[in-house]
Amino acid sequence: MVNTVLNTIAAEKFGEFADRIDAGEDPLDVAKEALNKHWRVIFNGNNYDEEMQQMLTDRGVWRIDSGVEAIHTLTSEKNINLFEKMGVMSKEECESREVVLHDHYAGTVEMEAKCLIDMINQHIIPSVKKAGVGPLAELEAAVGTISEAVSGIHGAGSSYEAAQLARVLRLETMVDIRATCDAAEEVVPADLWTLATYKELLFLDSHVGPGMEELYE
């Protein structure tokens, strides 16, 4: 979808350039005018730097931090007009793609949420109980919080609303709950922690099964 959008924008503008040049304008003048008009969007700095992002915003470059909201702009009037003008998509096709993309996002987040519930119920809570340490009450409450959020997604009135709720669940609620899980891992003894640690994942060859020396004797 990203390439479709970019190619459509580029095609429209090159079409305008071609029409002006065919009408007799100097190609160099057309290019200079476009460049001078849009210098503010040319940026070769660090896109991950929040200060630079703010600088671009202050410069007038449009910024959408949410993928859910970016998808929603597929059905804005100006974008529908662009796609129809270029023969890429009709209004109905734009609306359909928004629904499909939002449904896919919400569905993905739901799977992640249910996976986290299973990890908490089947691994983290039992480990905390065996160890007798850790935020047990908070973990038990977290399961209910996630389940309630998933129910809210199911009850949303539209795909867009469901995706908005899913975004909050993924980037706010689950992030906070992850911190609670991390707090449990910090105090539960390693021999009672049943989930793989970063050390085990990164150095699997030296922590699981025979050592490298035995494998290559």
C-alpha positions in Angstrom: 0.0 0.0 0.0 2.9 2.4 0.7 4.3 2.0 -2.8 0.8 2.5 -4.3 0.4 5.8 -2.4 3.9 7.1 -3.3 3.6 6.1 -6.9 0.2 7.7 -7.3 1.5 11.0 -5.8 4.5 10.9 -8.1 2.5 10.0 -11.1 0.1 12.9 -10.6 2.9 15.5 -10.2 4.9 14.2 -13.2 1.7 14.4 -15.2 1.3 18.1 -14.2 5.0 18.7 -15.1 4.5 17.0 -18.5 1.4 19.1 -19.2 3.2 22.3 -18.5 6.2 21.3 -20.6 4.0 20.2 -23.4 2.3 23.6 -23.2 5.7 25.3 -23.9 7.2 26.0 -20.5 10.9 25.4 -20.0 11.6 22.1 -18.2 14.3 23.7 -16.1 11.9 26.5 -14.9 9.3 23.9 -14.0 11.8 21.9 -12.0 13.2 25.0 -10.2 9.7 26.2 -9.2 8.8 22.8 -7.7 12.1 22.5 -5.8 11.9 26.0 -4.4 8.3 25.5 -3.4 9.0 22.3 -1.5 12.4 22.6 0.1 10.9 22.1 3.5 10.2 18.4 2.8 13.8 17.6 1.9 15.4 16.1 5.0 18.5 14.0 5.4 18.8 14.0 9.1 18.0 11.5 11.8 14.3 10.5 11.6 14.5 8.8 15.0 15.5 12.0 16.8 12.5 13.5 18.5 14.0 17.0 18.3 14.4 16.8 14.6 10.9 15.4 14.2 9.6 18.5 16.1 11.8 20.7 13.8 10.1 19.2 10.8 6.7 19.7 12.3 7.5 23.3 13.0 8.7 23.6 9.4 5.2 22.6 8.2 5.8 19.0 7.3 2.7 16.9 8.0 3.3 14.2 10.6 1.2 11.2 11.6 2.6 9.2 14.5 -0.1 6.5 14.4 -0.3 3.9 11.7 -4.0 3.5 12.6 -4.6 7.2 11.9 -2.4 7.1 8.7 -4.6 4.2 7.4 -7.7 6.3 8.1 -6.5 9.0 5.8 -7.1 6.6 2.9 -10.7 7.8 2.9 -10.1 11.5 3.3 -11.8 13.5 0.5 -8.5 14.8 -1.0 -7.0 11.3 -1.1 -10.1 9.7 -2.6 -10.1 12.4 -5.3 -6.4 11.7 -6.0 -6.9 7.9 -6.4 -10.0 8.4 -8.6 -8.3 11.0 -10.8 -5.3 8.7 -11.4 -7.5 5.7 -12.0 -5.9 3.8 -9.2 -8.8 3.2 -6.8 -12.5 4.2 -6.5 -14.0 5.6 -3.4 -15.4 2.1 -2.5 -12.0 0.5 -3.0 -10.4 3.1 -0.7 -13.0 2.4 1.9 -12.5 -1.4 1.6 -8.8 -1.1 2.0 -9.1 1.0 5.1 -11.4 -1.7 6.6 -9.1 -4.5 5.7 -6.0 -2.8 7.0 -7.7 -1.8 10.3 -9.2 -5.3 10.7 -5.7 -6.9 10.1 -4.1 -4.6 12.7 -6.8 -5.2 15.3 -6.6 -9.0 14.7 -2.9 -9.0 15.0 -3.0 -7.1 18.3 -5.7 -9.5 19.6 -3.4 -12.5 19.0 -0.6 -10.7 20.8 -2.8 -9.9 23.7 -4.1 -13.5 24.0 -0.5 -14.8 23.8 0.4 -12.5 26.7 -2.5 -13.7 28.7 -1.3 -17.3 28.2 2.2 -16.4 29.1 1.0 -14.8 32.3 -1.4 -17.6 33.3 0.7 -20.5 32.3 4.2 -19.3 33.2 4.6 -16.1 35.1 1.9 -16.5 37.7 2.9 -20.1 38.5 6.5 -19.1 38.8 5.7 -16.2 41.2 3.5 -18.5 43.3 6.2 -21.2 43.5 8.8 -18.6 44.4 6.6 -16.8 46.9 7.8 -13.5 45.7 6.8 -11.0 43.0 3.7 -8.9 42.1 1.1 -11.7 42.1 -1.9 -9.5 42.6 -0.9 -7.1 39.8 -0.3 -10.0 37.4 -3.7 -11.5 38.2 -5.3 -8.1 37.7 -3.4 -7.7 34.4 -5.1 -10.8 32.9 -8.5 -9.2 33.5 -7.4 -5.9 32.1 -6.2 -7.4 28.9 -9.3 -9.6 28.5 -11.5 -6.6 29.1 -9.6 -4.6 26.4 -10.0 -7.4 23.9 -13.8 -7.5 24.6 -13.8 -3.8 24.0 -12.2 -4.3 20.6 -14.9 -7.0 19.7 -17.6 -4.5 20.7 -16.3 -1.6 18.7 -18.7 0.0 16.3 -16.4 0.1 13.3 -13.1 -1.3 12.1 -11.5 2.1 12.7 -12.7 2.2 16.3 -11.5 -1.3 16.9 -8.1 -0.5 15.5 -7.9 2.6 17.7 -8.7 0.5 20.8 -6.1 -2.1 19.7 -3.4 0.5 19.4 -4.0 1.7 23.0 -4.0 -2.0 24.1 -0.7 -2.7 22.3 1.2 0.5 22.9 0.0 1.5 26.4 -1.8 -1.2 28.3 0.4 -4.1 27.3 3.6 -2.0 27.7 2.6 -1.3 31.3 1.8 -4.9 32.0 5.1 -5.9 30.4 6.8 -3.8 33.1 5.0 -5.8 35.8 6.1 -9.1 34.1 9.7 -7.8 34.1 9.5 -7.0 37.8 8.4 -10.5 38.5 11.4 -11.9 36.5 13.8 -9.8 38.5 12.9 -11.5 41.8 11.9 -15.0 40.8 14.8 -17.5 41.1 16.1 -18.6 37.7 15.4 -22.2 38.3 11.7 -21.4 38.8 11.4 -19.1 35.8 9.9 -21.2 32.9 10.1 -18.6 30.1 13.3 -18.2 28.1 15.5 -15.3 29.2 17.3 -12.9 26.9 20.5 -14.7 27.9 19.2 -18.1 26.8 17.7 -16.7 23.6 20.9 -14.9 22.6 23.3 -17.6 23.6 21.1 -20.7 22.9 24.0 -22.8 21.9 25.7 -22.5 25.2 22.7 -22.8 27.5 20.6 -25.6 25.9 21.6 -29.1 25.0 25.2 -30.2 24.3 27.9 -27.6 24.1 29.5 -26.5 20.8 32.6 -28.6 21.6 30.6 -31.8 21.9 28.7 -31.0 18.6 31.8 -30.6 16.6 34.1 -33.3 18.1 
